Amino acid sequence: MLGRSFSKIVLCATLAVSAGLAGAAEFRSVKGDKANIRAEPNTRSEIAWELTQGYPLAVVKKQGNWLQVKDIDGVLGWVYRPVTTNTPHYLVKVKTANLRAGMGTQHRIVAKLKKYDVVRTLEKKQGWAKVRTSEGQQGWVSQKLLWGW
């Protein structure tokens, strides 16, 4: 009986660790002004959509110099790895997010961010991300309101 209980505990712990690792996705961001997301991993493949600089993408699979990626909505496509960067960016995932002067809702609002705005990640601390907008404004946003890295 004790052996079975121990086995169940080990199994549950293993599953919990695996689930945690699965949640830690690899991200890349669009490097240049734009990147083509394709249906298949080659340049002859149809362009499914285009993304602009900084747009974060979750890496699902690697095939040579190609990455199968998914966007914030879970849509899959392929991108040529050299047109991406490991510079972290976030995408606003809610209708409106407040860019604040400090970490916490007690700090003044510097700007309002809209859904799908891309921001450069500068720092992450205690559930907050310090970010910079494309207009150069800096501030803090709750990470719960963001998607990316």
N, C-alpha and C positions, 0 to 999 in steps of 0.2 A: 504494500500500500504506500509506504513512504517513498519507494523507488518511483512509483507512478506519479506521485505528487511532485517530486523533484523534476521528473522528466517534463511534466506540464509547465512547471515554472521556467525551465530552461527553454522550452519551445516558445512560450509567451515572450520571454526576454529577447530571444532571437528574432521573432516576428516584429517586436517593437523597434529593435535596432534597425532591421531591414526596412521597415516603413519609414523610419526617420531618414535613412540614407536615400531612399527613393524620393523623398520630398526635397532633397537637396539637389535640385536640377542644375546642370551646367547652363550658363547663359552666355550669349555673345550679343554684341550690338552692331548695328549697321555703321560701317566706318566712313564711307564717303557721303556725297550728297544724296545718293539713292542706291538701292540694291534691288535686283530682280529676284523674286521668289518664284521658282519654277516647279512644274508638275513632276519632273523627273530630274535625276542628278547629271544633267549634261546641258551644254549651251544651245543645243538644237531643240531642246524641250520648250514647250509652250510656257510663256511667262504668265503665271497665275495672278500675281500682283506685284506692285512696287512698294518699297518702304523707304522712308527718309532717314537721314542721319540720326544716329543715336537710338533708333528703335530697338528695344530689347527682344531677343528671341530665345526660347528655351530649346536646347539641343536635345533631340530625341535619339539620333543615330548618326554615326559617321561612316562615310564611304569614300575613301581616298581624300581628295580635296573638297569634297562636298559634305554638307551637313543637312540632315533632315531636321527641320525646326518646326516649332509650333508657336503661334502668336498668343496674345492675351485671350482670344476667343477659342483657342484650341484648334485652330485651322492649321493643317500640316502643309509643308512645302519644302523645297530644297534650295539652299543658297550656297554659292561658291565661297568657301572658307576665307580666302584672301580679301573679300570685300566686307569682312566682319572684323571686329576688334574685341579685345578683352577689357575695354574701358567700360565700367559699369554705368548703366542708365536705368531709370524707372519710367514707367508709363502710368499715368493717373487712371485708376480703374473705377472711379466714382464720378457722378455728375459734376460735383464741385469739391475741391480740396483747398483748405486754407494753407498758404505758405506763411509760416510764422517766424518771428524774430528769434525765438528760442524753442527749446524742447518743452512742450506742454501747452495746453489750451489757455493758460493764463497769460501767455505772451501775445503781443499785438500781431495783427494780421498784416503782412507785408504785401501780399498779392493773393489773387484767387486763381487757382489752376482749374482747367476744364478736363473733362474725360478725354483720354487719349493724348493729352499733352506729354511730350517727352522731356524729361529733366535729367541732367547729369548728376550722378551720385557722387558726393564728396566725402561723406562720413555717415556711419550708422552707429547709433547708440541708444540703448534702453527703449527699443521699439520706435525710434524716430530716425529719420534720414535727413541729413543736411544735403540740400540739392541746389543746383543752379539752373535757371531757365535759359532758353535760347536768347532771351533779351538781356541776360546777365544778372538778373535778380537772384539773390541767395536767401535761403531760409530753411526752416525745418518743417517737415510734413510727417504725420503719423504713417508708419510703414503699412498699417492696415489698409490704407487708401491707395497703395501703390502696387504695381506688378513689375517684376524684373529683379534687378540686383543692384 
